[in-house]
Amino acid sequence: MRIGRILGFGFLIAVAVYSRAPADDATTRPVAHVNHAGLVKLGWQLAGETSTFHDRSNVETIDLLHSLGFHHLELSPMPATEDVDALLAKLKSVHMDIVSYGIVDAHGDESDLRKLFDLAKKLKAKDIIARPADDSLDMLDKLANEYRINVAIVNLPKPGNHWNPDDELHLLAGRSGRMGVCADVAAWKTSGLSPVDCAQKLAGHIMEMRLNDIDDREAEAAVLGEVKKQGFRGICAVGCGTGGRDDLVDRFTISVNTFSDIVGELARMR
């Protein structure tokens, strides 16, 4: 009788341990925390790059970013078949919005560029993140002021267009305040440039910080500290490179958490 009780007790323990195993495994996955209070204090907006989740629809990506605590997103170029009104209704239902649209190849004649601005206006985006043709800059500047939507020129990794901040400064010379820069920190690193030095050169022109695969906390903190010192009050878009579906979400979450920790430190500093 006693042996039966012991065996029965052992069976119950085994069942209990087995039933808890999935929950224990789940707790090892990173949980996102967005430092909203710190962002407000700094005057920054955190946006999730929808291009990170290219294997999901925009609706699925909105649900994911909402579950991670995001309020804003940088929307990647939409398929021509996508229902814009349905997308905006989805965003409204979860109290989210689009703060920037891109990255887009901004070239063509006035008619082509107006279509881009018309879409950005309907999406209520503040910024268009662009890889512009140099001969389109005059028209982009004109339309940016007409539509009251900023155009932020993104730097590409060397030898791509506009990889050098000196080149971007040349493009912006004599143009209105509606024209500026989307600073892709990872692209600067890939090009062998110092992000802090680049940010210093572009002081007063940075409209959006683009932070992908945040794997060097010290370097990211340094460049974010530099733009804070400059009085930057804009969008910080966080994203990740390619990867497996589940692993990508984990790596994205880790980048978000690292960014949030940096935001907390900067918000506490005078």
N, C-alpha and C positions, 0 to 999 in steps of 0.2 A: 504493500500500500504506500509505504514511504517512498519507494523507488518510483512509483507511478506519479506521485506528487512532484518529485524532483524533475522527472522528465517533462511533466506538464508545465512546470514553471520555466524550464529551459526553453521549451517551445514558445511560450509567451514572450520571453525576452528576445528570441530570434525574430519573431514576427514584428515586435516593436522596433528593433534596430533596422530591419529591412524597410519598414514602412516609413521611417524617418530619412532614409538614405537620399531619396530624390530631393527633399527639402534642404538637406545639408549641402548637396551639390549645388542647388540653386543659389544658396547664400554666397558661394564663391564667385559668382558673377558680379561685376561692378554695378553699383547703383548710382545713377546720375544725381548730382546736386548742382543746381544753378544758383549762384549768389545774386539774387535779384536786388537785395538791398545794396550790395556793393556796386552793382551796375548803375543803379539810380544815382548813387552818390557821385560816381565818376561821370555820369552823363553819357554812358555807353549803352548800346543795344546789342544783345547777343542774338545772332541769327544762325540757324542750322542750314548748312548747304545741302539742298535737296539732290545735288549732283552726286553726293556721296552714296546715296541709296538708289543707284541707277537700275537695280533689278526690281524695284518696287514702283507702283504707280504713284502719282502725286498724292492721291487720297490716302494710300497706305503710308506714305512718308509723313504726311501731316499727322496721322494718328500716332505714328512712332515718336515724332518730335514732341507732340503734345504729351505723351506718356513720360517723356524724359524731362518735362518741365519747361519747354521752350514756349515763348510767346511770339517769336518772329522767325521768318525764314528768308533765305536768299534762294529765289526760285530759278532753277536752270531753264534754258529755252524750252518752250512748250511745243509739243507736236501740233501741227496745224489742225488736227482733228479733235483736239481736246476742247471740252466745253468750259469756257472761261467762267460763265455765270455759275455753273455747278461747282467749280473749284472755289470761287469766292463764297458761295453759300456754305461749303464745307468749312472753310476757314472761319466764317462768322459763327458757325455752330460750336466751335471749340475756342472761340475768342483769340484767334491768332491772326496775324497779318503778314503781308509781304513787304519787306523794307528795301530789297534790292532784286534786280532781275539780271541774270547773266550766268555765265560769260557769253556774250554775243559778238559775232563778227559784224561790226558796224561799218558798212560800206554801201556804195550804191548812190543813186541819185536822190533828190529830195523826196520823191514819192516813196521810195523804198524806206528811207529813214523815218518818214512820217508814220508809216505803218508800225515801226518799232516803238515810237513814242506814243502812238495811240494805244498800243497794247499795254505799255508801261503805265500809262495814265489810268486805264481801266483797272489794272491790277493795284493801283494806288501805291506804286513803288516810289521810293525817294530817289534811288540811284539806279542807273543802268551801268552794269559792269561790262566794259567794252574792250575788244581788240580792234581798234579802229584802223582803217586805211588813212594814211597821212593826208590824202587829198579830200577826206571827208570831215576833217576837223572844223573847218569854217562852218559848214552846215550843221554839224553836231552842236557847236557852240550856239548858233542861232536858235535851233530847236530847243535846246536845253533851257534857254531863257524864255522862249515862248511858252513851253509846257511847264516850266518851273520844276523840271526833273534834272538832277545832276547826272553828269557823265563821268564815270571814274575809269581811267585807263589802267588796265591791269598789266603788270610786268610779267613777262614770260621767262622761263629759264633760258639762259644763254645757249644757243645763239638766236633765240627767238626775238621777235620784235619787242622793243621797249624794255629789254632786260636791264639796261643801265639807267639808273636814276638821272644821270646827266642828260640822257636822251629824252626822258619824260619832261624834265624841266624845259628843255628846248621846245618841245611840242606845246607846252602850256604858256610859254612866254607871250604876253600881250593878250591872253584870252581872259574871259570873264571868270568870276568865282564859281560858276556852275560847272566848270571843267576842272577835274582834279585827278587823283590817283587812288586806285585800289591796290594797296600794298600787300603783295603775296609774299609772306615771310619765307615760306618753304622754297619759292622760286629764287629768292635772293641767296639763300644758303646753297642751293644747287648750282648757282652761277658763281659760287666762290666769293660772294660779297658779304660784308658785315651788315646784318640787318640794322644795327644801331646807327652805323654810319649812313646807310641809305635813308633811314627815317630822318636823320638830322638834315640831310641835303634837301629832303622833300617837305620840310617843316612848313605848315600852312596850306599844303596842297593835298594832304591825305584825307580822303572821305570815308574809306573803309579799310579795315585791317582784315586780311584773309589768313587764317591760321589753320594749316592742314597738318595732321599727324604730329601733334605736339609731343615730341619725345625728348626735348632738351629744355627742362623747366627754367634753368638759369638764363639761357639765351632768349626764350620767349618773355621771361620776366623783364629782362633788360630792355628789349625793344618796346614792350608795352609801357614800361616805366618812362621811356624816352617820349613816347607820344602823349602820355599823360602830362609830362612836364611842358609839352608844347601847347597844352590846352585842347587836345583832341577830344571832340564830343561827337562821336559817330557810331558806325556799325562795326562790330567785330563778328565776322563770319567764321564759324568753326566747321571743319570737315575732315574727311579721311580719304586715303587713297583706296585702291582696289583691294578686295579681299573676300573671303567667304562670307556668306550671308550672316551667320551668327557671330563669327569672329569680328566682322566689320562693325557690328553694333557695339561689341565690347570695346574695341579699340577707339571707336568714336566716343563712347562714354568716358573712357579714361582721359581722352583729350579734353573733353568738356570739364571734367573734374579738375584737371590740372589748371586749365584756364580759370575756373572759378576760384581756386585757391590763390592764384596770382591776383585776381580781382580783389579778393578779400584783403590781401596784404597791401595792395596799392590804395584801396579805399581807406585803410587805417592810417596811411601816411599823410602828412600835411603837404 
